[in-house]
């Protein structure tokens, strides 16, 4: 029998990616701050920094961020048409992602200007 507290399960679109994001946030910030960031929100830049500081390879971190975005509420509202752009390192021909930005028909948002909150 459940207590007086009702719990609702949210069906995640990409649970493995979200689990990797949660793990990286916990690794970098600790449990309480990670929980706060997921519930209250964080900038895309903060998420990128945490993912790149975690135990994953850069390639895995980029994939998990990209896959996990579907499970986050994104602010400002991007509308139906937007594109995630990768910013690569300075080396010619580099495939080393160092940042991301979001391009919309109304302009491009830097990672520090995009706010993410886990869907609840």
HUQUI-V189975 format. One record per residue. N is the residue number from 1. BURIAL is b if it has 16 or more other ideal C-beta (glycine too) atoms within 10 Angstrom, else e. Layout:
BEGIN
N_BURIAL / N_BURIAL
END
This chain:
BEGIN
1_e / 2_e / 3_e / 4_e / 5_e / 6_e / 7_e / 8_e / 9_e / 10_e / 11_e / 12_e / 13_e / 14_b / 15_e / 16_e / 17_b / 18_b / 19_e / 20_b / 21_b / 22_b / 23_b / 24_b / 25_b / 26_b / 27_e / 28_b / 29_b / 30_e / 31_e / 32_e / 33_e / 34_b / 35_e / 36_e / 37_b / 38_b / 39_e / 40_e / 41_b / 42_b / 43_b / 44_b / 45_b / 46_b / 47_b / 48_b / 49_b / 50_b / 51_b / 52_b / 53_e / 54_b / 55_e / 56_b / 57_e / 58_e / 59_e / 60_e / 61_b / 62_b / 63_e / 64_b / 65_b / 66_e / 67_b / 68_b / 69_b / 70_e / 71_b / 72_b / 73_e / 74_b / 75_e / 76_e / 77_e / 78_b / 79_e / 80_e / 81_e / 82_b / 83_e / 84_e / 85_e / 86_e / 87_e / 88_e / 89_e / 90_e / 91_e / 92_e / 93_e / 94_e / 95_e / 96_e / 97_b / 98_e / 99_b / 100_b / 101_b / 102_b / 103_e / 104_e / 105_e / 106_e / 107_e / 108_e / 109_b / 110_e / 111_b / 112_e / 113_e / 114_b / 115_b / 116_b / 117_e / 118_b / 119_e / 120_e
END
